[in-house]
Amino acid sequence: MNQSNLKNMVVLRNLPSNIVEEAIIILKANKKIKKLEKVEKNKKLEEMTSKKKENDYILKEAEMLISNYISVLEEKKKAKKVNNKKMAQKYKRIKNYAYITSIIALIETLLLFAK
């Protein structure tokens, strides 16, 4: 198998499901996207398809598992951004503190040599 074909595949294992044991997701080819957008279905269309296909339990559960997995990934990204902002603020405070203490130490050494 070619390695370039495997780059756009994701395998989900140990899923919290009674029916689905493992899911393989094949992603589209890499494209430059200006803005990420969520794809949402119309509720009317969803209701009509659910009435027609009541026996597609496996497909519905697989869709639910994948959507849950994606939402967990998005939540992790948001939490990571918040943590990065907090870390940047702490870094600025520590840097300012280091500058101030070094200036004070320099002034004290100059005063000691002046005596």
C-alpha atoms as one frame of an Amber mdcrd trajectory, in Angstrom:
protein
   0.000   0.000   0.000   1.233   3.488  -0.787   2.082   5.739   2.193   0.624
   8.840   0.494  -2.825   7.203   0.477  -2.688   6.586   4.220  -2.122  10.216
   5.152  -5.797  11.090   4.796  -7.173   8.221   6.877  -8.224   8.203  10.531
  -8.991   5.010  12.446 -11.158   5.294  15.563 -10.883   2.413  18.013 -12.239
   1.679  21.485 -15.449   3.534  20.768 -18.213   3.657  23.386 -20.630   1.639
  21.299 -22.309  -1.734  21.424 -22.515  -2.052  17.643 -19.480  -0.282  16.180
 -16.083  -1.640  17.194 -13.835   0.333  14.857 -14.419   3.206  12.424 -12.236
   4.160   9.476 -12.637   7.713   8.176 -11.191   8.657   4.807 -10.645  12.400
   4.441 -10.797  14.374   1.232  -7.630  15.569  -0.475  -5.891  18.544   1.111
  -7.328  21.802  -0.102  -6.605  25.355   0.896  -9.550  26.558   2.921 -10.025
  30.230   3.661 -12.438  29.728   6.545 -13.529  26.578   8.370 -17.280  26.056
   8.394 -19.459  23.490  10.084 -21.777  21.509   7.891 -25.242  21.241   9.369
 -28.266  19.511   7.934 -31.750  20.926   7.761 -33.977  19.568  10.493 -36.769
  18.924   8.004 -34.530  16.871   5.754 -33.220  14.963   8.758 -36.745  14.149
   9.985 -37.807  12.916   6.542 -34.813  10.628   6.180 -35.220   9.257   9.693
 -38.822   8.258   8.937 -37.805   6.510   5.739 -34.819   4.680   7.177 -35.794
   3.520  10.637 -33.744   0.341  10.281 -30.388   2.059   9.723 -29.286   1.825
  13.357 -25.677   1.067  12.525 -25.328   4.044  10.213 -26.948   6.377  12.734
 -24.737   5.176  15.551 -21.612   5.554  13.422 -22.605   9.121  12.545 -23.244
   9.871  16.209 -19.874   8.438  17.265 -17.984  10.419  14.654 -19.772  13.662
  15.499 -19.040  13.124  19.201 -15.392  12.432  18.427 -15.107  15.616  16.361
 -16.820  17.712  19.042 -14.373  16.400  21.664 -11.459  17.389  19.418 -12.910
  20.877  18.951 -13.357  21.292  22.714  -9.728  20.294  23.276  -8.592  22.905
  20.760 -10.609  25.611  22.519  -9.211  24.615  25.911  -5.691  24.626  24.497
  -6.152  28.165  23.146  -7.301  29.372  26.561  -4.304  27.716  28.232  -1.942
  29.296  25.694  -3.340  32.759  26.467  -2.891  32.216  30.200   0.660  30.978
  29.670   1.481  34.031  27.535   0.220  36.355  30.280   2.289  34.537  32.914
   5.341  34.702  30.668   4.957  38.488  30.281   4.621  38.961  34.044   7.703
  36.870  34.779   9.699  38.684  32.099   8.730  42.091  33.517   9.612  40.906
  37.017  13.030  39.762  35.787  13.683  43.137  34.149  12.689  45.047  37.272
  14.774  42.917  39.628  17.830  43.109  37.357  17.534  46.914  37.198  17.238
  47.115  40.994  20.262  44.828  41.408  22.272  46.972  38.969  21.385  50.174
  40.840  22.334  48.595  44.191  25.724  47.447  42.859  26.407  50.928  41.457
  25.541  52.470  44.850  27.876  50.001  46.617  30.787  50.858  44.311  30.068
  54.600  44.662  30.668  54.433  48.448
